[in-house]
Amino acid sequence: MSSGRRISDSTAAHLLLLAVVAVWGATFALVKDALQDVSPLLFNLLRMSLAFVALAVINHRHLRNLSRRTILCGLVVGIFLAAGYQFQTAGLARTTPAKSAFITGLVVVFVPLFTVFPALRPAGTHAPRWNAALGALLAFSGLLLLTTPAGTHFKEIFSTIGLGDLLTLACAMAFAGHLLALAHTSPGLPAGQIATLQIGFAAVLMAVTLPLGGAPHISVTPRLLIALAVTSLLATAAAFTIQSWAQQHLPPTHTAILLTLEPVFAYLTSLLFLHESLGSRSLTGAALILAGIACIELLSGAPPIPTHAA
């Protein structure tokens, strides 16, 4: 391949991955707005079902002759994926898009923290290093500033954190479990099969857990249809396909920097379209979370960890 072609591929990869991260960030405000017309868990079920149909069409040739190991892998990672989205969307209904995005970004912090335990550490990876401890300290300090009001006494910290923030924190833990489960179970398996199966199993689990969110309701509106189309087709089926290609043509540090911008895009879209802003205390907390994420992503020497959109 010529040098000119390599430069072209690199430029395209940067631009496409930046577009993907922007779409992921924008979905927080998009979903928050759409939740006025549909219950959170029903939205997730519709979104994931549409994404599964799209991926099944794209990968139908790869879905023949599925092995038992592939099906089991899809089930395990699908459980974590479903839990992550259920907690995230239920939390988003009770907090702001910007807070949801920054707290979801803590998945990057939880993964190395969980790998302190050797049993959870994927083969070929090392124990967390100093940057993981520093990143966790920065991120969790930022989390307290982001989710608690000014003047909160130390004894009142946990009682003043909102339910939506706690649900979103649980979502970050579930997404961390999803990434670790993928690392343990998917090596050597066809990517198209795993991508489609985990979305399919997640949709089934969302259908089973739908009653946990109370009586589902829906009002079909243009903003709901747009949110479903963007989140299922662009932010899931298309985005992860593009990300897989782009990361083949980018240095890990470039990918990490671009992925770290997701909560920034979420804040900007929330500010522009929903007019929801963060105060100085919350902005300081958000900046500390970004610093913690960057510390782990850029100083680990390992491939970057993708975050999840709303």
N, C-alpha and C positions, 0 to 999 in steps of 0.2 A: 504494500500500500504506500502511496506517495506521501511526502511530508505535507503537501497541501491538503490531501484527503484527511490526514490525521488531525490537522488543525481544524478543518471543517467539522469533523465528528466531535472534537472537543468543544468547539463553540456551540454546536447544536445540543450537546449533552448539558452544558451549563444552562443554556436558555430553557430547554425542556424541563430540566429538574427544578429550576427556579419557578417555572410556570406551575409545576406540580405542587411545590411547596406553597405557592400563592393560593392555589385552589384549596389545598388542605386547610390553610389558615382561614380562608373566606367561609368555609363550611360551618365554622362555629357560629358566626352571626346568621348565616342562612338557616341553619337548623333551629337556632334559638327563635327566629321569627316564625318558622313553620310550625313550631310547637304550640302556637296559638290555635292551630287548626286540627291538631291530632295529638293523641296521648303519646308520651315518649316511647314506650315499648312497642306500640303498634307501628310507629314510624320506623323503628329499627327493623321490625319484621318485614315491612314493605321494602325498605331499602336493601336489606340483605337478600331478599328473594329476587329482586330485580338484578342485583349484582351477580347472583348465582346463575340466573338465566343467561346473562350476557357472557359470563366466563365459560359456561357450558357450551355456548355457541362457538366461542372463540377456540376453545380447547377440546372440542368434541372428538377429534382424532386421537387425542392423548388419553381419553377416558376409557379406552378399550383395554380389556385384560388387566383390570386393577388387581394388585396383589393385596394379600391380607395386611401386610405391613403398611402399605400406602393408606388403606382404609383406616387402620388404627391410628396412624399418624394424623390423618385428616380429622378424626374424631377428637383426639386429645387436644390438638391446637385449636380446633373449632370451639371446644368448651371454653378455653381461655379467651378466645376472640369474642365469643358471645357475651361472656361475663364483662369484658372490658367495655364493649359498646353499651350494654344494658346499664352499667354503673355510670358511664360517661353521659349518656343522653338523659337519664333520670336526674343526674346532677346538674346538667346544663339547664334543665327546666327550672332549677332553683338557684342558679348563680348567673354571673355575667359571662358572655362569650370569652372575654379577655382572661378572666380568672380561670375559666375552664381550660383554655389553651395552655396557659403557663403551668397549671397544676398537672395536666396531662403530660407535659414535657418532662415531668419528673420520672417517667419511665426510664429515661437514660441514666438516672441516678440509682433507681431500684435494681436494675440489672446487675451492675457490679457489686452492689451491696448484698444481693442474694447469693452471688457466687463466692461469698466468704465461706459458704458451706460447700465442701468438696463434692458432695452428692449432687448438688445443683449446677456444678461447673461443667460446661460442655467439654468434650475431649479436645485436647490441643490448646486449651486456653489457660492462662495463668491466674493466680490469685490476684485480687484487687491490689493496686499499688497506691502510693501516697496521693496521687491526683484524685482517686476515687473518694478518699476520706475528705480531702479539701473540697471537692465538688459537692459532696453530700452536705457538708457543713454550710457552704454558701447557699445551696438550694433550699435546705430546710429553714435556714434563717430567713431567706426570702419568702418562703411559704408562710411563716408566722406573720411577717409584715403585710403580706398580700391579703391574708384572710381574716385578720383581727383588726378591730378599730383602734384608733389612737387612744392612748391612755389606759389600755387594758392591763390590769394587774396580772402578774405571773400566775397566780392561782386561778385566774379566770380565763386563761388562754384557751383551753380546750372547750370550755362551755360557751365561748363567744364565736367559735368557728362554725359557720353555717352548715346545715345538712347537705346542701348542694356541693360545698367544698369537700366535705368528707366522702361523699359518694364519688366525686371526681378523683379523690386521692385513692380510693379503692379501685377505680378504673385504671389508674397508672400502675398499680400493683398487678392487676390482672393482665394488662398489656405486657408488663415485664415477664410474667409467667408465660405468656404466649410466645415471646421471643426466645426464652430459654427452652420451651418445649419444642419449638421449631429447630433450634440448634441441636437438641438431643435426638430428635426423631427423623428429621428430613434429609440428612446427608445421603446422597446417592439416589434419591427419589426424584422422579420427573417434576419439575417446578410447576408445570401446567396442571398436573393432577393434584398436587398438594394445594395450590391456590384455589382451585375449583372446589375440592372436597371440603376444605376448612370453611369456606363461605357457605356451602350447602349445609354442613352440619350445624354451623352457627345459626342459620335460618331456622332449622328444625328446633334447636334449643330455645330460640327466641319465641317460637310458636308455643312451646311447652310452658315457658315462664311468663307468657303474656298476662295471665290472670293476676300475677303478683303486683302488677302496676295498677290494679283497680279496674273498674269497668272501662274498656277501651272506647274511644270516641274518635270520630273523624268528620271533617267538613272539607270536601274537595274544593280547593281554591287554586288559582294560578301559582301563588307562592309555594304552596305545598307540592304541587306537581313539579315546579322548577327545582325545589330542594331535593325531591326524590330523584329526579333525573341527574342532577349534578353529583349528589353523594353516591349514588349507585353506579352510574356509568363513568363519570369523570374522576371522582375522588377515590373510587375503588377499582373498577375493572381497568380503565385506561391508565390511571395514575401509577398503579403498581407495575403494570407492564412497561411503562416509560421509565420508571425508576430502575427496574432491573437492567434495561438497556443502557441508561445513562451512567450507572455506576461502573460499567465495563470500560468507560472512556474517560473517567475522572479520577484524579488522585483522591485517596480517602479523606485528606484534610479538606479538599474543596467540597466534597459531598457533605462532610460534617458541618461546615460553615453554612451551606445552603439549607440543610435540614434544621439547623438551629433557628433559622428565620421564621419557622412556622408560627410560633406564638406572636411574633412581631406582626406578621400579616393578619393574624386573628385580631389583634388589638386595633390595628389600623382600620380594618373593615367594620369592626364593632363601633369604632368612633365615627366613621364616615356615614354608615347606613343606619345604625341604631342610636347614635348620639350617646353612647355609653362610654364614659371616660374613667380613668383611674386617678385617684388623688396622689399627692406626692408620696405618701407612705406606701401606697400600693405599687406605685411605679418603682420605688426603691426596691420593694420586695421582688417585683418582676425582673428588675435588672440583676438582682442577686441570683435568682433562679437561672436566668440566661448565662450568668457567669459560671455557675455551678455546672450547667450542661456543657458549656464550652470547655471547661476545665477537664471534664471526663472525655468528651468527644475528641478534642484536639491533642490531648497530652497522653492518651492511652497507648497510641501506636497500633491500635486494633482497628478493624473496619468499623465505620460508623453504624450506630444503631438507629434504624428508622423509627420515627414516632408515628402516631396514628391521628388521623383527622377525626373531627366530630361527625 
